């Protein structure tokens, strides 16, 4: 359980710069007290996803800030 909590805590911190991970990390955070092997497999799956998408994220640089967004609501 200690290693699982450490891994999921690190993933939780990563969601500040990787909002695409928020839902999945929230799901594994719900089982911090009593993790099972299935929860560990899910956390490792998230780590593999991060490894494959390491160049994604929000990168902030000094200078003027300009944000634009698109939303397609039905």
RAVENSUL-V981164 format. One record per backbone hydrogen bond with DSSP energy under -0.5 kcal/mol. CO is the residue of the C=O (numbers start at 1). NH is the residue of the N-H. E is the energy in kcal/mol with one decimal. If there is no record, write none. Layout:
# RAVENSUL-V981164
CO;NH;E / CO;NH;E
This chain:
# RAVENSUL-V981164
1;5;-2.5 / 2;6;-2.1 / 3;7;-2.5 / 4;8;-2.8 / 5;9;-2.3 / 6;10;-1.9 / 7;11;-2.1 / 8;12;-2.5 / 9;13;-1.9 / 10;14;-1.6 / 11;15;-0.9 / 12;15;-0.7 / 13;16;-1.3 / 14;17;-1.3 / 14;18;-1.3 / 17;58;-1.3 / 18;21;-2.0 / 19;22;-1.1 / 21;25;-2.7 / 22;26;-2.4 / 23;27;-1.9 / 24;28;-1.7 / 25;29;-2.0 / 26;30;-1.0 / 28;31;-1.1 / 29;32;-1.2 / 36;40;-1.8 / 37;41;-2.3 / 38;42;-2.0 / 39;43;-2.3 / 40;44;-2.3 / 41;45;-2.0 / 42;46;-1.8 / 43;47;-1.9 / 44;48;-2.1 / 45;49;-2.0 / 46;50;-2.4 / 47;51;-2.2 / 48;52;-1.6 / 49;53;-1.2 / 51;54;-0.7 / 53;56;-1.8 / 57;59;-0.6 / 58;60;-0.6 / 64;66;-0.5 / 71;73;-0.7
